[in-house]
Amino acid sequence: MNNYEAIFRRQSIRNYADEPIVAEHLVQVATLTEMDRINTDIALDIQLVDGAKMQRVLSGIIGNLGKIIAPHYLVASASPQGNYLEEVGYAVENLVLRLTAAGIASCWIGGHVKPEQLATVVTIPDGHEPVVIVALGMPAAHVELYRVDSENKHRKTGAELTLAGEVSKNWEQLLPALLAAPSAANTQPWRFAFDGDTMHLYAAQPNVLLRPLFEHINHVDMGIVLCHCVVAGQHEGFSPVVSALAAPSFAGMRYFVSVKFVAGIEIPAAGH
């Protein structure tokens, strides 16, 4: 399985076997934490933390609502500058897809991570803010690691998420991977506007009541959908160009970045 296939097969696992990942897989996890990035100017760190350590303080870090008992956790932190939340979402989702392809289960947990108690189990680099925690391990015996049905139910369609423009033939083949992206409480905050082979990516702003719950984590979600976009584009043989452009404005929408894929030319993704 490759990262592209993992997009459609992965599912969030909330129940784990009560044993650690075998040593060879732990080595693989450590290797995989060398992440693919969009903006390497943003300092970002991902650490693997022992489950027993984390479980002692997990409720205090994220509250009981997000508590998931797993043998291992990843803790992602970043320097709070620019689009750092989106950068964490991009890098961690890329890692999660790799773990999925390697047969390791995972689940994104938490929103506003409380740094005081987290500091008792992991050393957060100076100047960093903890952003997300990901549970990982092998699924419990009664739980399927992979989604059997790749169809994404309860997800908005491409038409519902498109603000403007005609969807080109190239983007038609990439859209399923974007629609499959996970988000907090399945809020699917992303919206698209198309201009030929360029897609402008926007975040729908939560209403006043939901903003305290979702605004922070929806920034991370935007990085996740961008990761799916790049993985799908590369799978189809395109090279991604990710940049900030003079994109049109839409009421209630926050512009994030624009993406264009160029066939057969190796062009690195630009920082945003």
KOLNUKOL-699042 format. One record per residue (C-alpha): chain; x, y, z. Coordinates in Angstrom, 1 decimal. Layout:
N
@unit: A; c1: X; c2: Y; c3: Z
...
REM end
This chain:
272
@unit: A; c1: 0.0; c2: 0.0; c3: 0.0
@unit: A; c1: 1.3; c2: 3.5; c3: -0.8
@unit: A; c1: 0.3; c2: 6.9; c3: 0.7
@unit: A; c1: -2.3; c2: 7.5; c3: -1.9
@unit: A; c1: -4.1; c2: 4.2; c3: -1.3
@unit: A; c1: -3.9; c2: 4.9; c3: 2.4
@unit: A; c1: -6.0; c2: 8.0; c3: 2.0
@unit: A; c1: -9.0; c2: 5.8; c3: 1.1
@unit: A; c1: -8.3; c2: 2.8; c3: 3.4
@unit: A; c1: -7.4; c2: 4.6; c3: 6.6
@unit: A; c1: -9.9; c2: 5.0; c3: 9.4
@unit: A; c1: -9.5; c2: 6.5; c3: 12.9
@unit: A; c1: -8.9; c2: 3.7; c3: 15.4
@unit: A; c1: -10.1; c2: 4.4; c3: 19.0
@unit: A; c1: -9.6; c2: 0.9; c3: 20.5
@unit: A; c1: -6.0; c2: -0.5; c3: 20.6
@unit: A; c1: -4.4; c2: -3.8; c3: 21.5
@unit: A; c1: -2.8; c2: -3.7; c3: 25.0
@unit: A; c1: 0.7; c2: -4.2; c3: 23.7
@unit: A; c1: 3.4; c2: -2.0; c3: 22.2
@unit: A; c1: 4.2; c2: -1.9; c3: 18.5
@unit: A; c1: 6.9; c2: -4.5; c3: 17.7
@unit: A; c1: 10.5; c2: -3.2; c3: 17.8
@unit: A; c1: 11.0; c2: -3.2; c3: 14.0
@unit: A; c1: 7.9; c2: -1.0; c3: 13.6
@unit: A; c1: 9.0; c2: 1.4; c3: 16.3
@unit: A; c1: 12.3; c2: 1.9; c3: 14.4
@unit: A; c1: 10.1; c2: 2.6; c3: 11.3
@unit: A; c1: 8.1; c2: 5.1; c3: 13.3
@unit: A; c1: 11.2; c2: 6.9; c3: 14.3
@unit: A; c1: 12.4; c2: 7.0; c3: 10.7
@unit: A; c1: 9.0; c2: 8.2; c3: 9.4
@unit: A; c1: 9.1; c2: 11.2; c3: 11.7
@unit: A; c1: 11.5; c2: 12.8; c3: 9.2
@unit: A; c1: 8.5; c2: 14.6; c3: 7.7
@unit: A; c1: 7.5; c2: 15.9; c3: 4.3
@unit: A; c1: 7.0; c2: 19.7; c3: 4.7
@unit: A; c1: 5.6; c2: 22.7; c3: 2.8
@unit: A; c1: 7.2; c2: 25.6; c3: 4.7
@unit: A; c1: 10.5; c2: 24.5; c3: 6.3
@unit: A; c1: 10.9; c2: 28.0; c3: 7.8
@unit: A; c1: 8.5; c2: 27.0; c3: 10.5
@unit: A; c1: 10.2; c2: 25.1; c3: 13.3
@unit: A; c1: 8.3; c2: 21.8; c3: 13.8
@unit: A; c1: 8.9; c2: 18.8; c3: 16.1
@unit: A; c1: 7.2; c2: 15.4; c3: 16.4
@unit: A; c1: 8.1; c2: 13.1; c3: 19.3
@unit: A; c1: 7.1; c2: 9.5; c3: 20.0
@unit: A; c1: 5.9; c2: 9.1; c3: 23.6
@unit: A; c1: 5.3; c2: 5.9; c3: 25.6
@unit: A; c1: 1.6; c2: 5.2; c3: 26.2
@unit: A; c1: 1.9; c2: 4.4; c3: 29.9
@unit: A; c1: 3.6; c2: 7.8; c3: 30.6
@unit: A; c1: 1.0; c2: 9.7; c3: 28.6
@unit: A; c1: -2.0; c2: 8.0; c3: 30.0
@unit: A; c1: -1.2; c2: 9.2; c3: 33.5
@unit: A; c1: -1.8; c2: 12.8; c3: 32.5
@unit: A; c1: -3.9; c2: 12.5; c3: 29.3
@unit: A; c1: -7.1; c2: 13.7; c3: 30.8
@unit: A; c1: -5.4; c2: 16.8; c3: 32.2
@unit: A; c1: -3.8; c2: 17.5; c3: 28.8
@unit: A; c1: -6.9; c2: 17.3; c3: 26.5
@unit: A; c1: -9.9; c2: 16.5; c3: 28.8
@unit: A; c1: -11.7; c2: 13.2; c3: 29.1
@unit: A; c1: -13.7; c2: 13.8; c3: 25.9
@unit: A; c1: -10.6; c2: 13.2; c3: 23.7
@unit: A; c1: -9.0; c2: 10.5; c3: 25.8
@unit: A; c1: -8.0; c2: 7.4; c3: 23.9
@unit: A; c1: -5.9; c2: 4.7; c3: 25.5
@unit: A; c1: -3.1; c2: 3.6; c3: 23.2
@unit: A; c1: 0.4; c2: 2.0; c3: 23.6
@unit: A; c1: 2.1; c2: 5.0; c3: 21.9
@unit: A; c1: 1.4; c2: 8.7; c3: 21.1
@unit: A; c1: 2.9; c2: 11.2; c3: 18.8
@unit: A; c1: 3.2; c2: 14.8; c3: 20.1
@unit: A; c1: 3.5; c2: 17.5; c3: 17.5
@unit: A; c1: 4.7; c2: 21.0; c3: 18.4
@unit: A; c1: 5.7; c2: 24.1; c3: 16.4
@unit: A; c1: 7.0; c2: 27.6; c3: 16.6
@unit: A; c1: 3.8; c2: 29.8; c3: 16.6
@unit: A; c1: 4.5; c2: 31.8; c3: 13.5
@unit: A; c1: 2.7; c2: 32.2; c3: 10.2
@unit: A; c1: 0.5; c2: 29.2; c3: 9.2
@unit: A; c1: 2.1; c2: 26.9; c3: 11.8
@unit: A; c1: -1.1; c2: 25.1; c3: 12.6
@unit: A; c1: -1.7; c2: 24.2; c3: 8.9
@unit: A; c1: 2.0; c2: 23.2; c3: 8.7
@unit: A; c1: 1.5; c2: 20.7; c3: 11.6
@unit: A; c1: -1.6; c2: 19.3; c3: 9.9
@unit: A; c1: 0.3; c2: 18.8; c3: 6.6
@unit: A; c1: 3.3; c2: 17.2; c3: 8.2
@unit: A; c1: 1.5; c2: 15.0; c3: 10.6
@unit: A; c1: -1.1; c2: 13.7; c3: 8.1
@unit: A; c1: 1.7; c2: 12.8; c3: 5.8
@unit: A; c1: 3.2; c2: 10.8; c3: 8.6
@unit: A; c1: -0.2; c2: 9.2; c3: 9.5
@unit: A; c1: -0.6; c2: 8.1; c3: 5.9
@unit: A; c1: 2.8; c2: 6.5; c3: 5.9
@unit: A; c1: 2.0; c2: 4.7; c3: 9.2
@unit: A; c1: -1.3; c2: 3.5; c3: 7.7
@unit: A; c1: 0.6; c2: 2.1; c3: 4.7
@unit: A; c1: 3.0; c2: 0.3; c3: 7.1
@unit: A; c1: 0.0; c2: -1.3; c3: 9.0
@unit: A; c1: 0.0; c2: 0.9; c3: 12.1
@unit: A; c1: -3.3; c2: 2.3; c3: 13.4
@unit: A; c1: -3.7; c2: 5.9; c3: 14.5
@unit: A; c1: -6.2; c2: 8.5; c3: 15.7
@unit: A; c1: -5.9; c2: 12.3; c3: 15.9
@unit: A; c1: -6.9; c2: 13.5; c3: 19.4
@unit: A; c1: -7.2; c2: 16.7; c3: 21.2
@unit: A; c1: -7.6; c2: 20.3; c3: 20.1
@unit: A; c1: -6.2; c2: 22.9; c3: 22.5
@unit: A; c1: -3.4; c2: 20.8; c3: 24.2
@unit: A; c1: -2.6; c2: 22.0; c3: 27.7
@unit: A; c1: 1.2; c2: 22.5; c3: 27.8
@unit: A; c1: 1.7; c2: 22.5; c3: 31.6
@unit: A; c1: 0.9; c2: 18.8; c3: 32.2
@unit: A; c1: 2.2; c2: 17.7; c3: 28.8
@unit: A; c1: 5.6; c2: 19.0; c3: 30.0
@unit: A; c1: 5.7; c2: 16.3; c3: 32.6
@unit: A; c1: 6.0; c2: 13.5; c3: 30.0
@unit: A; c1: 7.7; c2: 15.1; c3: 27.0
@unit: A; c1: 10.2; c2: 17.9; c3: 26.5
@unit: A; c1: 8.7; c2: 20.5; c3: 24.2
@unit: A; c1: 11.4; c2: 22.5; c3: 22.4
@unit: A; c1: 12.0; c2: 26.1; c3: 23.6
@unit: A; c1: 9.7; c2: 28.5; c3: 21.7
@unit: A; c1: 7.3; c2: 25.8; c3: 20.6
@unit: A; c1: 3.6; c2: 25.4; c3: 21.2
@unit: A; c1: 2.1; c2: 21.9; c3: 21.5
@unit: A; c1: -0.5; c2: 21.5; c3: 18.8
@unit: A; c1: -1.8; c2: 18.0; c3: 18.4
@unit: A; c1: -1.5; c2: 14.5; c3: 19.8
@unit: A; c1: -1.9; c2: 11.3; c3: 17.7
@unit: A; c1: -2.6; c2: 7.9; c3: 19.3
@unit: A; c1: -1.0; c2: 4.9; c3: 17.6
@unit: A; c1: -0.5; c2: 1.2; c3: 17.9
@unit: A; c1: -2.1; c2: -2.0; c3: 16.7
@unit: A; c1: -5.9; c2: -2.2; c3: 16.7
@unit: A; c1: -7.8; c2: -4.3; c3: 19.2
@unit: A; c1: -8.6; c2: -7.8; c3: 18.1
@unit: A; c1: -12.2; c2: -6.9; c3: 17.2
@unit: A; c1: -11.3; c2: -3.8; c3: 15.2
@unit: A; c1: -10.5; c2: -3.7; c3: 11.5
@unit: A; c1: -7.4; c2: -1.7; c3: 10.8
@unit: A; c1: -8.5; c2: -0.7; c3: 7.3
@unit: A; c1: -11.8; c2: 0.7; c3: 6.0
@unit: A; c1: -13.5; c2: -2.0; c3: 4.0
@unit: A; c1: -15.8; c2: 0.3; c3: 2.1
@unit: A; c1: -13.7; c2: 3.2; c3: 0.6
@unit: A; c1: -16.8; c2: 5.3; c3: -0.1
@unit: A; c1: -16.8; c2: 8.4; c3: 2.2
@unit: A; c1: -20.3; c2: 8.6; c3: 3.6
@unit: A; c1: -21.5; c2: 11.6; c3: 5.5
@unit: A; c1: -19.1; c2: 13.8; c3: 3.5
@unit: A; c1: -20.0; c2: 16.9; c3: 1.4
@unit: A; c1: -19.7; c2: 16.5; c3: -2.4
@unit: A; c1: -17.2; c2: 18.4; c3: -4.6
@unit: A; c1: -20.1; c2: 20.6; c3: -5.8
@unit: A; c1: -21.1; c2: 21.5; c3: -2.2
@unit: A; c1: -17.5; c2: 22.5; c3: -1.4
@unit: A; c1: -16.8; c2: 24.5; c3: -4.6
@unit: A; c1: -17.2; c2: 28.3; c3: -4.3
@unit: A; c1: -16.5; c2: 29.2; c3: -7.9
@unit: A; c1: -15.0; c2: 28.1; c3: -11.2
@unit: A; c1: -15.1; c2: 25.0; c3: -13.5
@unit: A; c1: -13.5; c2: 21.9; c3: -12.2
@unit: A; c1: -10.8; c2: 20.9; c3: -14.8
@unit: A; c1: -10.2; c2: 17.4; c3: -15.9
@unit: A; c1: -7.0; c2: 17.2; c3: -13.8
@unit: A; c1: -8.8; c2: 18.4; c3: -10.7
@unit: A; c1: -11.7; c2: 16.0; c3: -11.2
@unit: A; c1: -9.3; c2: 13.0; c3: -10.7
@unit: A; c1: -7.8; c2: 14.6; c3: -7.6
@unit: A; c1: -11.0; c2: 15.7; c3: -5.8
@unit: A; c1: -11.9; c2: 12.3; c3: -4.3
@unit: A; c1: -8.6; c2: 12.4; c3: -2.2
@unit: A; c1: -9.5; c2: 15.8; c3: -0.9
@unit: A; c1: -13.1; c2: 14.8; c3: 0.0
@unit: A; c1: -11.6; c2: 11.8; c3: 1.9
@unit: A; c1: -9.6; c2: 14.1; c3: 4.3
@unit: A; c1: -10.4; c2: 13.7; c3: 8.0
@unit: A; c1: -11.4; c2: 16.8; c3: 10.0
@unit: A; c1: -12.5; c2: 17.6; c3: 13.6
@unit: A; c1: -16.0; c2: 16.3; c3: 14.2
@unit: A; c1: -16.2; c2: 15.9; c3: 10.4
@unit: A; c1: -16.6; c2: 19.7; c3: 10.0
@unit: A; c1: -14.9; c2: 19.6; c3: 6.5
@unit: A; c1: -14.0; c2: 23.3; c3: 6.7
@unit: A; c1: -12.3; c2: 23.4; c3: 3.3
@unit: A; c1: -13.7; c2: 25.1; c3: 0.2
@unit: A; c1: -12.4; c2: 25.3; c3: -3.3
@unit: A; c1: -12.4; c2: 27.9; c3: -6.1
@unit: A; c1: -11.0; c2: 26.9; c3: -9.5
@unit: A; c1: -9.3; c2: 28.9; c3: -12.1
@unit: A; c1: -8.1; c2: 26.6; c3: -14.9
@unit: A; c1: -5.6; c2: 24.2; c3: -13.4
@unit: A; c1: -5.2; c2: 26.4; c3: -10.3
@unit: A; c1: -7.2; c2: 25.7; c3: -7.2
@unit: A; c1: -7.6; c2: 28.3; c3: -4.4
@unit: A; c1: -8.1; c2: 26.7; c3: -1.0
@unit: A; c1: -10.2; c2: 28.4; c3: 1.6
@unit: A; c1: -11.4; c2: 27.7; c3: 5.2
@unit: A; c1: -15.1; c2: 28.3; c3: 6.1
@unit: A; c1: -15.1; c2: 30.3; c3: 9.3
@unit: A; c1: -17.1; c2: 28.6; c3: 12.2
@unit: A; c1: -20.0; c2: 30.6; c3: 13.5
@unit: A; c1: -19.7; c2: 32.5; c3: 16.7
@unit: A; c1: -21.0; c2: 29.6; c3: 18.8
@unit: A; c1: -18.7; c2: 27.0; c3: 17.4
@unit: A; c1: -15.6; c2: 29.2; c3: 17.0
@unit: A; c1: -14.1; c2: 28.4; c3: 20.4
@unit: A; c1: -14.4; c2: 24.7; c3: 19.7
@unit: A; c1: -13.2; c2: 24.5; c3: 16.1
@unit: A; c1: -11.3; c2: 27.5; c3: 15.0
@unit: A; c1: -7.9; c2: 26.3; c3: 16.3
@unit: A; c1: -8.2; c2: 22.7; c3: 15.1
@unit: A; c1: -9.8; c2: 23.7; c3: 11.8
@unit: A; c1: -6.5; c2: 25.4; c3: 10.9
@unit: A; c1: -4.8; c2: 22.0; c3: 11.4
@unit: A; c1: -7.5; c2: 20.4; c3: 9.2
@unit: A; c1: -6.6; c2: 22.7; c3: 6.3
@unit: A; c1: -3.1; c2: 21.3; c3: 6.4
@unit: A; c1: -4.5; c2: 17.8; c3: 6.3
@unit: A; c1: -6.5; c2: 18.5; c3: 3.2
@unit: A; c1: -3.5; c2: 20.1; c3: 1.6
@unit: A; c1: -1.5; c2: 17.0; c3: 2.3
@unit: A; c1: -4.1; c2: 14.9; c3: 0.5
@unit: A; c1: -4.0; c2: 17.3; c3: -2.4
@unit: A; c1: -0.2; c2: 17.0; c3: -2.8
@unit: A; c1: -0.2; c2: 13.2; c3: -2.3
@unit: A; c1: -2.9; c2: 12.7; c3: -4.9
@unit: A; c1: -1.3; c2: 15.1; c3: -7.3
@unit: A; c1: 2.1; c2: 13.3; c3: -7.1
@unit: A; c1: 0.3; c2: 9.9; c3: -7.5
@unit: A; c1: -1.1; c2: 11.2; c3: -10.8
@unit: A; c1: 2.3; c2: 12.3; c3: -12.0
@unit: A; c1: 2.0; c2: 16.0; c3: -11.3
@unit: A; c1: 4.5; c2: 18.2; c3: -9.5
@unit: A; c1: 2.8; c2: 20.6; c3: -7.0
@unit: A; c1: 3.3; c2: 24.3; c3: -6.8
@unit: A; c1: 1.9; c2: 25.6; c3: -3.5
@unit: A; c1: 1.9; c2: 29.4; c3: -3.1
@unit: A; c1: -0.1; c2: 32.4; c3: -1.9
@unit: A; c1: -1.7; c2: 34.2; c3: -4.8
@unit: A; c1: -4.1; c2: 37.1; c3: -5.3
@unit: A; c1: -7.2; c2: 34.9; c3: -5.0
@unit: A; c1: -10.8; c2: 36.2; c3: -5.0
@unit: A; c1: -12.5; c2: 36.9; c3: -1.7
@unit: A; c1: -15.7; c2: 35.2; c3: -0.5
@unit: A; c1: -17.8; c2: 36.1; c3: 2.5
@unit: A; c1: -17.2; c2: 33.9; c3: 5.6
@unit: A; c1: -14.1; c2: 32.4; c3: 4.0
@unit: A; c1: -10.5; c2: 32.6; c3: 4.9
@unit: A; c1: -8.1; c2: 32.2; c3: 2.1
@unit: A; c1: -5.2; c2: 29.7; c3: 2.8
@unit: A; c1: -3.1; c2: 28.9; c3: -0.3
@unit: A; c1: -3.4; c2: 28.1; c3: -4.0
@unit: A; c1: -2.2; c2: 24.9; c3: -5.7
@unit: A; c1: -1.3; c2: 24.2; c3: -9.2
@unit: A; c1: 0.1; c2: 20.9; c3: -10.6
@unit: A; c1: 2.5; c2: 20.9; c3: -13.5
@unit: A; c1: 2.9; c2: 17.7; c3: -15.4
@unit: A; c1: 6.4; c2: 16.2; c3: -15.9
@unit: A; c1: 8.3; c2: 19.1; c3: -14.3
@unit: A; c1: 10.0; c2: 18.8; c3: -10.9
@unit: A; c1: 9.0; c2: 22.0; c3: -9.2
@unit: A; c1: 9.3; c2: 22.1; c3: -5.4
@unit: A; c1: 6.4; c2: 23.3; c3: -3.3
@unit: A; c1: 6.8; c2: 26.9; c3: -2.2
@unit: A; c1: 6.5; c2: 28.1; c3: 1.4
@unit: A; c1: 3.2; c2: 29.8; c3: 2.4
REM end
